[in-house]
Amino acid sequence: MLLGTLEAGGTKMVMGLTDEDGSILRRHTCPTRLPEETLQDIIDFFNPHPIDALGIASFGPVDLNPASPTFGSITNTPKIPWRHFPLYDRLKSALNVPCAIDTDVNGAVLAEARLGAMQGLDNCLYVTVGTGIGGGVMSSGLLVHGLIHPEWGHTIISRHPDDPLLIGICPSHDFCLEGYASGTAMQARWNIPAKELPDDDFAWELESYYLAQLCVNAMMTVSPQRIVLGGGVMSRSSLFPKIRKTAFKLMGGYLSNPTADEMDAFIVPPALWPDSGLIGGALLAKQALEQEK
């Protein structure tokens, strides 16, 4: 079995070939440009290889309603040329194999739950913190969809009183998580990339305050058994202890678990980074193939 996988990002497209176990056999990356020229790069990668199915883990928002005439299309993305682009239909037609599509973060949570940091768990949350913020939820072993799909980056949070950023950078919301805690927000606040800030900078206290709010909000709503935080900003490993400590404080003793001693195993980095989304796409492809049998 040869599976094709595409992690479609706003900055780059990562294409891959895997076996049925999700082991990556080959990969290729191209920049995300205008839809037609980018699509041709993707097709040119897969065409020489007899893939059995394709899984797409895409940036969003994405129309994931199977009954919708625009199922599998990018919707209100800030990348204007990609708005309403029928990514799923175009690739399925070009490659003529079973296809599946979901968000990039739903692909990541699927991969981490099946093969990574959340193996054996049926209720979990994966959040990526980078240029933007997104999250995928698995509940009772199934990826969560609904009105659209979870948009964790645009959940409303409380501003830290000492934050020099008075209004978040999100064009849609003044006080959402992405507007205050994304890598883009950090650079706007401090005028340098997050990776250049020292570990003891106040920036990381602010970041842990906002991401801890996300974790506690998730605990009180979707009740995950584990939360995985990935993405470029989370490559700063010293951030994890700060988030755990602040999240436990924000819980206010309301939840009996996790205890303070269990927080290290509750809020964790991904095991498959940076390939969580790519492997998730392969698992989506495998599901598409099984559904066609």
C-alpha positions as CSV (number, residue, x, y, z in Angstrom):
1,M,0.0,0.0,0.0
2,L,1.3,3.4,-1.0
3,L,-0.4,6.4,0.6
4,G,-0.1,10.0,-0.5
5,T,-0.3,12.8,2.0
6,L,-0.4,16.5,1.7
7,E,0.0,19.0,4.6
8,A,-1.3,22.1,3.0
9,G,-0.1,25.2,4.8
10,G,-0.5,28.9,4.2
11,T,3.3,29.3,3.8
12,K,4.4,25.9,2.3
13,M,3.0,22.7,1.0
14,V,4.5,19.4,2.2
15,M,3.8,16.3,0.1
16,G,4.7,12.9,1.2
17,L,4.5,9.1,0.4
18,T,4.1,6.7,3.3
19,D,3.4,3.0,3.8
20,E,0.3,1.8,5.5
21,D,1.8,2.3,8.9
22,G,2.5,6.0,8.3
23,S,6.2,5.7,7.9
24,I,7.4,8.5,5.6
25,L,9.1,7.1,2.5
26,R,9.6,10.3,0.5
27,R,8.7,14.0,1.0
28,H,8.9,17.2,-1.0
29,T,8.2,20.8,0.0
30,C,7.1,23.8,-2.2
31,P,6.1,27.3,-1.3
32,T,2.4,28.1,-1.2
33,R,1.9,30.5,-4.1
34,L,-1.2,31.2,-6.2
35,P,-3.6,28.2,-6.2
36,E,-3.2,27.0,-9.8
37,E,0.6,27.0,-9.9
38,T,0.8,25.5,-6.4
39,L,-1.7,22.8,-7.4
40,Q,0.4,21.9,-10.4
41,D,3.5,21.4,-8.1
42,I,1.4,19.0,-5.9
43,I,0.1,17.0,-8.9
44,D,3.6,16.8,-10.4
45,F,4.9,15.3,-7.2
46,F,2.2,12.6,-6.9
47,N,1.7,11.7,-10.6
48,P,4.8,9.5,-11.0
49,H,3.8,7.4,-8.0
50,P,1.0,4.9,-8.0
51,I,-0.6,6.0,-4.7
52,D,-3.7,4.1,-3.5
53,A,-5.3,7.1,-1.8
54,L,-4.6,10.7,-0.8
55,G,-5.1,12.4,2.5
56,I,-5.2,16.2,2.8
57,A,-4.5,18.0,6.1
58,S,-5.2,21.6,5.1
59,F,-5.0,25.1,6.5
60,G,-8.4,26.6,6.9
61,P,-11.1,27.4,7.4
62,V,-12.2,24.4,5.3
63,D,-15.8,23.4,4.3
64,L,-16.0,19.9,5.9
65,N,-19.7,19.3,5.6
66,P,-20.1,16.2,3.3
67,A,-23.5,17.4,2.2
68,S,-22.2,20.8,1.1
69,P,-21.7,21.5,-2.7
70,T,-18.4,23.1,-1.7
71,F,-17.1,20.3,0.5
72,G,-13.4,20.3,0.7
73,S,-13.0,24.0,-0.4
74,I,-10.9,26.6,1.5
75,T,-13.3,29.2,2.8
76,N,-12.6,32.6,4.5
77,T,-8.8,32.3,4.7
78,P,-6.9,35.6,5.0
79,K,-4.9,34.3,1.9
80,I,-7.3,36.0,-0.5
81,P,-6.4,34.1,-3.7
82,W,-7.2,30.8,-1.9
83,R,-10.7,31.8,-0.8
84,H,-13.3,29.3,-2.1
85,F,-10.6,27.2,-3.9
86,P,-11.9,23.6,-4.3
87,L,-8.8,21.9,-3.1
88,Y,-10.3,18.5,-2.5
89,D,-12.3,18.3,-5.8
90,R,-9.3,19.4,-7.9
91,L,-6.9,16.9,-6.4
92,K,-9.4,14.0,-6.4
93,S,-10.1,14.7,-10.0
94,A,-6.5,15.1,-11.0
95,L,-5.2,12.0,-9.2
96,N,-8.3,9.8,-9.5
97,V,-7.8,8.0,-6.2
98,P,-9.9,7.9,-3.0
99,C,-9.3,11.1,-1.1
100,A,-10.0,12.5,2.4
101,I,-9.6,16.1,3.7
102,D,-9.6,17.6,7.1
103,T,-7.8,20.5,8.8
104,D,-4.1,20.4,9.4
105,V,-4.6,20.3,13.1
106,N,-7.2,17.6,13.0
107,G,-4.6,15.6,11.0
108,A,-2.1,16.3,13.7
109,V,-4.3,15.2,16.6
110,L,-5.2,12.0,14.6
111,A,-1.5,11.2,14.2
112,E,-0.5,12.0,17.8
113,A,-3.5,9.9,19.1
114,R,-2.7,6.9,16.9
115,L,1.1,7.0,16.8
116,G,2.4,9.7,19.0
117,A,2.1,11.5,22.4
118,M,-1.6,10.6,22.9
119,Q,-1.6,6.9,22.0
120,G,-4.3,5.0,23.8
121,L,-6.4,8.1,24.5
122,D,-9.8,8.8,22.9
123,N,-10.3,12.4,24.1
124,C,-7.5,14.8,23.4
125,L,-6.5,18.2,22.0
126,Y,-3.7,19.2,19.7
127,V,-2.8,22.9,19.4
128,T,-0.2,24.4,17.1
129,V,1.3,27.7,18.1
130,G,3.2,29.4,15.3
131,T,2.4,32.1,12.7
132,G,-1.2,31.5,13.7
133,I,-2.9,29.3,16.3
134,G,-5.1,26.3,15.5
135,G,-6.3,23.2,17.3
136,G,-7.8,19.8,16.6
137,V,-10.0,17.8,18.9
138,M,-10.6,14.1,19.2
139,S,-13.6,13.0,21.2
140,S,-14.5,9.4,21.8
141,G,-12.0,8.4,19.2
142,L,-13.5,10.6,16.5
143,L,-12.3,13.9,15.0
144,V,-14.7,16.7,16.0
145,H,-16.6,18.6,13.4
146,G,-19.8,20.6,13.7
147,L,-20.9,24.0,12.5
148,I,-17.5,24.1,10.8
149,H,-14.5,22.8,12.8
150,P,-13.0,23.9,16.1
151,E,-11.2,27.3,15.9
152,W,-9.2,27.4,19.1
153,G,-7.1,30.3,17.9
154,H,-10.1,32.5,17.9
155,T,-11.4,31.7,21.3
156,I,-11.7,34.8,23.5
157,I,-9.2,35.3,26.3
158,S,-8.4,37.8,29.0
159,R,-5.6,40.3,28.4
160,H,-2.8,40.3,30.9
161,P,-2.8,43.7,32.7
162,D,0.9,44.2,32.0
163,D,0.7,43.4,28.3
164,P,2.1,46.3,26.3
165,L,-0.2,45.1,23.4
166,L,-3.5,46.8,24.2
167,I,-5.4,45.2,21.3
168,G,-4.6,41.9,19.7
169,I,-3.4,41.7,16.1
170,C,-6.3,39.6,14.8
171,P,-8.3,41.5,12.2
172,S,-11.5,39.8,13.3
173,H,-11.3,39.9,17.1
174,D,-9.7,42.3,19.6
175,F,-9.1,39.7,22.4
176,C,-8.6,36.3,20.8
177,L,-5.8,33.8,21.5
178,E,-4.2,34.2,18.1
179,G,-4.2,37.9,18.3
180,Y,-2.2,37.8,21.6
181,A,-0.2,34.5,21.6
182,S,0.7,33.6,18.0
183,G,4.3,34.0,16.8
184,T,3.0,36.9,14.7
185,A,1.6,38.6,17.8
186,M,4.8,38.1,19.7
187,Q,6.8,39.8,16.9
188,A,4.4,42.7,16.7
189,R,4.6,43.2,20.5
190,W,8.4,42.9,20.9
191,N,9.6,43.8,17.3
192,I,11.8,40.7,17.1
193,P,10.9,37.1,16.3
194,A,10.0,34.9,19.3
195,K,12.9,32.6,18.7
196,E,15.3,35.6,19.5
197,L,13.8,36.3,22.9
198,P,15.9,35.0,25.9
199,D,14.3,32.4,28.2
200,D,14.0,34.9,31.1
201,D,12.2,37.5,29.0
202,F,8.8,38.7,30.3
203,A,7.5,37.7,26.9
204,W,7.4,34.1,28.0
205,E,5.4,34.9,31.1
206,L,2.8,36.6,28.9
207,E,2.8,33.7,26.5
208,S,2.3,31.1,29.3
209,Y,-0.5,33.2,30.7
210,Y,-2.4,33.1,27.4
211,L,-1.7,29.5,26.5
212,A,-2.6,28.4,30.1
213,Q,-6.0,30.1,29.6
214,L,-6.5,28.0,26.4
215,C,-5.6,24.8,28.3
216,V,-8.0,25.5,31.1
217,N,-10.8,26.5,28.8
218,A,-10.3,23.2,27.0
219,M,-10.4,21.3,30.3
220,M,-13.7,22.9,31.2
221,T,-15.3,22.3,27.8
222,V,-14.1,19.3,25.8
223,S,-12.4,17.7,28.8
224,P,-9.3,16.2,27.1
225,Q,-7.3,13.5,28.7
226,R,-4.1,15.1,27.4
227,I,-3.2,18.4,25.6
228,V,-0.4,18.5,23.1
229,L,1.1,21.9,22.2
230,G,3.2,22.0,19.0
231,G,4.3,24.5,16.5
232,G,7.3,26.8,16.1
233,V,6.6,28.9,19.3
234,M,6.4,25.7,21.4
235,S,9.9,24.7,20.3
236,R,10.9,26.8,23.3
237,S,10.9,23.9,25.8
238,S,11.2,26.2,28.8
239,L,7.7,27.4,28.0
240,F,6.0,24.2,29.1
241,P,6.7,24.4,32.8
242,K,5.4,28.0,32.9
243,I,2.1,26.9,31.1
244,R,1.6,24.0,33.4
245,K,2.1,26.0,36.5
246,T,-0.2,28.9,35.4
247,A,-2.8,26.5,34.1
248,F,-2.9,24.7,37.4
249,K,-3.3,28.0,39.2
250,L,-6.1,29.1,36.9
251,M,-8.0,25.8,37.6
252,G,-8.6,27.2,41.0
253,G,-9.0,23.8,42.6
254,Y,-12.2,23.2,40.7
255,L,-11.0,20.0,39.0
256,S,-9.7,17.1,41.1
257,N,-7.4,16.0,38.3
258,P,-4.9,16.5,36.9
259,T,-3.1,17.1,40.2
260,A,-0.1,19.4,40.3
261,D,2.2,16.4,40.0
262,E,0.3,15.1,36.9
263,M,0.5,18.3,34.9
264,D,3.8,17.3,33.4
265,A,2.1,14.4,31.7
266,F,-1.1,16.3,30.9
267,I,0.3,19.3,28.9
268,V,3.1,17.9,26.6
269,P,5.0,18.5,23.4
270,P,4.2,16.4,20.3
271,A,6.0,13.1,19.7
272,L,5.9,13.4,15.9
273,W,6.8,17.0,15.4
274,P,7.4,18.3,12.7
275,D,5.6,15.5,10.9
276,S,2.3,15.3,12.9
277,G,0.2,16.8,10.1
278,L,1.9,14.9,7.3
279,I,1.5,11.6,9.1
280,G,-2.1,12.6,9.9
281,G,-2.7,13.1,6.2
282,A,-1.5,9.5,5.6
283,L,-3.9,8.2,8.2
284,L,-6.7,10.1,6.5
285,A,-5.7,8.6,3.2
286,K,-5.9,5.1,4.8
287,Q,-9.4,5.8,6.1
288,A,-10.5,7.0,2.7
289,L,-9.2,3.8,1.1
290,E,-10.9,1.6,3.7
291,Q,-14.2,3.4,3.2
292,E,-14.1,2.7,-0.5
293,K,-13.7,-1.1,0.0
